[in-house]
C-alpha cells in the first residue's frame, strides 16, 4: 500500500490503543485545534491524528481535508460550495464529496496507480537502468496528460525507494511542464532525501569544424545531482535535455543512475 494512504489508514488502526491512553483535551477548544491542524502538511496531519481520540476527530475534519485536496489538486477547481461541516452532511446525494478524507485517499490512490503507465514507458528501454531521450520525453508528456500536481510528484515520485530515473522524470516534469520555482523543487528534494542522488548523462553530437563546412562527431558526459539539475547549474546539460542547442546537432542521449560503462557509441 502506498505510504500516504498507509499513514492515513493508521489513524483507524490505532483507535483502540487511544482508549487506554486518552488524555483530556477539554482545555483546548475544538475550533482552536482545528486552526492548528489546518496549518500542517498531510504527513503531519496523519501523525497528529494518531495521538488521541480528540486529535483524530480534529484531523478527520472535512474542513482539513478539503483544504488539503484543494492545495494538492488546484486544477480540479474544488469550490467552496463543497465545503461541508462535520455536523451536517448536506451533500448526501453526492458520495464523492460526502467524506473529503475519503476523497483524498481515493484520488491519491488513483494518481499513484497511474504511475504504472510511466513505468511501462520506461520499461520499453533495453534496460530500466538506462533511459533514452525519447522515452524520457514521452514519460514527461504522459505525466502532463495525467495532470500530476507538484504535490503528486513529491509524494509519489520523489521517493528513495524508487529508481532514480523516476525521480529524474518527476523533476524534469516539475521544471518543464509545471514551471515550479527552483527553490521549491530543491526544498522538496531535500525533504524527500533525494537531492544528492545523481544521474549520469552522456550525449553524442555532430559539431561544426571552425572555418570548414564539415562536421565531426564527439561524445560528452556529465554526472550531476538532482538538486544541481533543479538549480540549472549545468547549462549545457539542460540544453541537451531540452534540445535547445542551435549550432551543435545532438544525435543521441542516454541517461542512467551511474556511469554506464556498457553504453556504446551509436
C-alpha angles and dihedrals in degrees: 000000000000113000096239093053089045092055092050094047091047087073089069096045092055097050094097092053089053091062090069098041102037114141125198114263095176091118091063114069115230093235091053092050089049091055091050092051092047091067094056128096118241095264091055093045089055092047093047091048089062094058100080145335090265093055091041089059092045094047092047091057117128090226089061096047098042087055092049090047094051092047093050099041107030091159090068089068094217101193130209091254089078094054103111128181125243091241099048122043100197096170100062089138092062111056091185092070097031092091117025093190089055090047091053092050092047094048092046091050091051093051092046090049092051090063085080087077091058091046089054090052092051089044089063088072116097086249131011085225090066125052125198117215093243093056090047092055091045092051092050091048091051091054088052091052090050089052095232112189125219089254090052089056092047095049099037110026104027095074128128090220092063128084108270090238088068089050088050095049090049091050094050090047090055090050101041105032107023099033092218112181113259093239091056092049092048091049090052092047091051093046090052091045096236101104093106096046109118136217125200114221122191125180138180122210145169113241127197113244109233114257091002136093094228135099129220129200124234139160130224134182143190135193107209137167124239090244091054090050090051090050091049091233095154109051094181092056091049090051090052094048093046094037092232096141114124107183100029120067111217109206102175139012129188126187125194143161093250141006102305102212088176092062108111130207113261 
